[in-house]
Amino acid sequence: MPAPHAVAAKFVELAQDRLGLDVWMSTQRVFLGVFLGVLVAVPVGFAIGWYRGVRRFVDPLINFFRALPPIALIPLVIVYFGIGEAAKTVILFYAAFFAGVIVMVEGIGQISPIYVRVARTLGASDREIFLRVIVPLTVPHTLTAVRVALGVAWATLVASELIAAQQGLGALIQNASSFFQLDTIYVGIICIGSIALAMDLALRAATRRLVAWQDRLA
């Protein structure tokens, strides 16, 4: 195991060389994969969680594909999407989508129907119920889905960059592992963890502001 000062020295060395580009490429890939994944996961998860008939039909399929590790799909992704950026985005999209769907389904399923009944009793139309009752109640679950999808995407980053990546933190780690450069591997791991932590803290702060109306234990 390399000493902490050796890892720090390697960090400074890489920061002057390629580390900035690696961080940018990986962050860009994660953002794109999570954005597309959550963009599709939110309406799909809402439909599955809100409509019982849809849930009975789709739930087994969702659980089947959710259990498949993204790294196992790399050969198929290469066949269908090549080895460019699209393939890496597909892997991250896959991971983010199913993580987001599961959170949305469970969250929507926990919404008490009493809110809808009270709104109907007060004379609200279906449109008003959707916009003023359902949408606000789904905001916390949507933000949680983004947090979970973001964490899963960062965890899947190294696997996605197995697809002929020249830049990126995953590529940095893989190249270093070929030459047993442990200090470089630690730099890559620390960078991934630090960026993921910073993003999660930012999302937590945004969640506290956006759902300040919701009663929370902590």
Buried (B, 14 or more C-beta within 10 A) or exposed (E): EBEEEEBBBBBEBBEEEBBEEBBEBBBEBBBBBBBBBBBBBBEBBBBBBBEEEBBEEBEEEBEEEBEEEBBEBBEEBBEEBEEEBEBBBBBBBBBBBBBBBBBBBBBBBEBEEEBBEEBBEEEBEEEEBEEEBBEBBBBBBBBBBBBBBBBBBBBBBBBBBBBEBEBBBBBBBBBBEEEEBBBBBBBBBBBBEEBBEEBBEEBEEEBEEBBEEEEEEE
